[in-house]
């Protein structure tokens, strides 16, 4: 058995070879950071309207989750911000009318895939929820196609069940944007009449390729997304 030593001379308690899918993920992440000018914006939005809509749907027997409503609003917002639903290859920015939404899905063994939910802009919240569940099941069963694994035009990474509120997701190149969904935080908010009420606020992060998108349009997207999420009719 080979004993590995660190720079401090301590022997490692275990040695895990970087191989297989883990090696492919490592290579992809390294390529991403080496090849793109990545910058991340952070924002937060109040969840009251989205939670109310979720409660309304649940009372009507719907299985649509808060995540599904959020993904649906992300897709709708991208329609007004085509510069983020794009790829950059061979010095050419390709913008897409169709939103092939990549969903980062964790797999056993600390592995990760981000298959495409194709034509997400054509789906209502119910249809998106069903398609998302089917895609997750397919990923966990190891039955994703090459087209699904490589066809996304923008990706969403969700850490909403953790305590992480903001993070810096790494681009899935050649895509020019990835949206990170963080955890929520409850805090007091002063209403217009002076009352203090408890509200939940969601952390959002947007990493974008500064070669293809400037900071202001990226910020506009997050502002627009938050406004849509905070509407009472979302």
C-alpha positions in Angstrom: 0.0 0.0 0.0 1.3 3.5 -0.9 1.1 6.0 1.9 0.6 9.6 0.7 2.1 12.5 2.6 1.0 16.1 2.6 3.2 19.1 2.5 3.3 19.0 6.3 4.5 15.4 6.3 1.3 14.0 7.7 0.1 10.7 6.1 -3.3 10.9 4.4 -6.1 8.8 6.1 -7.4 7.7 2.7 -6.4 8.1 -0.9 -9.1 8.5 -3.6 -8.0 8.3 -7.2 -9.4 11.0 -9.4 -11.0 8.8 -12.1 -14.2 8.1 -14.0 -17.0 10.6 -13.8 -15.3 12.5 -10.9 -12.3 13.0 -13.2 -14.5 14.2 -16.0 -16.3 16.7 -13.7 -12.9 18.0 -12.4 -11.7 18.5 -16.0 -14.9 20.3 -16.9 -14.7 22.6 -13.9 -11.0 23.4 -14.6 -11.8 24.1 -18.2 -14.6 26.4 -17.3 -12.5 28.6 -15.0 -9.6 28.7 -17.4 -11.6 29.5 -20.5 -14.3 32.0 -19.3 -14.3 35.4 -17.7 -16.6 34.6 -14.8 -18.2 37.1 -12.5 -21.1 36.5 -10.0 -23.9 38.9 -8.9 -25.9 38.2 -5.8 -29.4 39.3 -4.9 -32.3 38.4 -2.7 -36.1 38.5 -3.1 -39.0 38.2 -0.7 -40.9 34.9 -1.0 -44.3 35.9 0.4 -46.1 36.0 -3.0 -44.4 32.7 -4.2 -45.3 31.0 -0.9 -48.9 32.2 -1.2 -49.1 30.8 -4.8 -47.7 27.5 -3.6 -50.2 27.3 -0.8 -53.1 28.1 -3.2 -51.9 25.3 -5.6 -51.4 22.8 -2.8 -55.0 23.5 -1.5 -56.2 22.7 -5.1 -54.3 19.3 -5.0 -51.3 20.3 -7.1 -47.9 18.8 -6.5 -46.1 21.8 -7.8 -43.3 22.8 -5.4 -41.8 26.1 -4.5 -38.8 25.1 -6.6 -41.0 24.5 -9.6 -42.6 27.9 -9.3 -39.2 29.5 -9.0 -37.9 27.6 -12.1 -41.0 28.6 -14.1 -40.4 32.3 -13.3 -36.7 32.0 -14.2 -37.7 30.6 -17.6 -40.3 33.3 -18.1 -37.8 36.0 -17.1 -35.2 34.7 -19.6 -37.6 35.5 -22.4 -36.9 39.2 -21.8 -33.2 38.7 -21.3 -32.0 36.6 -24.2 -28.3 37.5 -23.7 -28.2 35.1 -20.8 -29.8 32.2 -22.6 -26.8 31.8 -24.8 -23.5 30.0 -25.5 -20.1 31.4 -26.5 -18.1 29.3 -28.9 -15.5 30.1 -31.6 -15.8 33.8 -30.8 -19.5 33.7 -31.6 -22.3 34.4 -29.2 -25.3 32.2 -29.9 -28.6 33.3 -28.3 -31.6 31.0 -28.2 -35.3 31.5 -28.3 -35.9 28.1 -26.7 -34.9 27.7 -23.1 -33.2 24.3 -22.6 -32.9 24.5 -18.9 -30.0 22.6 -17.4 -30.8 21.3 -13.9 -27.8 20.5 -11.7 -28.7 17.1 -10.1 -26.5 15.5 -7.4 -25.8 11.8 -7.8 -24.5 9.2 -5.3 -20.8 9.3 -4.8 -20.6 13.1 -4.8 -21.2 13.2 -8.5 -23.1 15.8 -10.5 -24.9 16.1 -13.8 -26.8 19.0 -15.4 -29.1 17.6 -18.1 -31.3 19.8 -20.2 -35.1 20.1 -19.7 -35.8 21.0 -23.3 -38.2 23.8 -24.4 -39.0 24.8 -20.8 -40.5 28.0 -22.1 -43.4 26.0 -23.5 -44.4 24.6 -20.1 -46.7 25.9 -17.5 -45.7 25.3 -13.8 -47.5 21.9 -13.7 -45.8 20.7 -16.9 -42.4 21.9 -15.7 -42.9 20.1 -12.4 -43.7 16.9 -14.1 -40.8 17.2 -16.6 -38.4 18.1 -13.7 -39.3 15.0 -11.7 -39.0 12.8 -14.8 -35.6 14.2 -15.6 -34.4 13.7 -12.0 -35.6 10.1 -12.0 -33.8 9.5 -15.3 -30.6 10.9 -14.0 -30.7 8.8 -10.9 -31.3 5.7 -13.0 -28.3 6.5 -15.2 -30.4 6.7 -18.3 -29.6 10.2 -19.6 -28.9 10.6 -23.3 -25.9 12.5 -24.7 -28.3 15.1 -26.0 -29.7 15.7 -22.6 -26.3 15.9 -21.0 -25.0 18.4 -23.5 -28.0 20.3 -24.8 -28.7 22.9 -22.0 -28.5 26.6 -22.9 -28.4 27.8 -19.3 -28.2 26.0 -16.0 -29.7 26.3 -12.5 -28.0 25.0 -9.4 -30.2 24.7 -6.3 -28.7 24.7 -2.7 -32.0 25.9 -1.3 -32.2 23.1 1.4 -28.9 24.1 2.9 -27.8 27.1 5.0 -25.9 28.5 2.1 -27.6 31.7 1.0 -25.3 32.9 -1.7 -22.6 31.1 -3.7 -20.5 31.2 -6.8 -21.7 28.6 -9.3 -19.2 27.7 -12.0 -20.3 28.0 -15.6 -21.2 25.0 -17.6 -19.2 26.2 -20.6 -20.0 27.1 -23.4 -23.1 28.4 -21.6 -22.7 32.1 -20.6 -24.8 32.0 -17.4 -25.7 29.8 -14.5 -28.2 30.7 -11.8 -27.6 29.6 -8.2 -30.6 29.2 -5.8 -29.6 29.6 -2.2 -31.4 29.1 1.1 -34.0 31.4 2.6 -33.7 33.5 5.7 -36.6 34.7 7.9 -36.4 38.2 9.3 -38.5 41.1 10.3 -39.8 43.5 7.6 -41.5 46.8 8.3 -44.8 47.2 6.4 -46.1 50.5 4.9 -48.3 51.0 7.9 -45.3 50.6 10.3 -46.1 47.1 11.5 -43.2 44.6 11.8 -43.9 41.2 10.2 -41.8 38.1 9.6 -40.9 37.5 5.9 -38.8 34.9 4.2 -36.1 36.1 1.8 -34.4 33.9 -0.8 -30.7 34.2 -1.9 -30.0 34.2 -5.6 -26.7 34.1 -7.4 -25.9 34.6 -11.1 -22.5 33.7 -12.6 -22.0 35.0 -16.1 -19.3 35.1 -18.8 -18.2 38.7 -18.9 -16.9 38.2 -22.4 -20.6 37.8 -23.6 -22.6 39.7 -21.0 -21.8 42.9 -19.1 -22.5 43.6 -15.4 -25.5 45.9 -16.0 -27.6 43.5 -18.1 -26.8 40.7 -15.7 -28.0 42.8 -12.8 -31.1 43.8 -14.8 -32.0 40.1 -15.1 -31.8 39.5 -11.3 -33.8 42.7 -10.7 -36.5 41.6 -13.1 -36.6 38.0 -11.7 -37.0 39.4 -8.1 -39.8 41.7 -9.2 -41.6 38.8 -10.9 -41.2 36.6 -7.9 -42.5 39.3 -5.5 -45.7 40.0 -7.5 -48.9 38.8 -6.0 -50.0 37.1 -9.3 -46.9 35.1 -10.0 
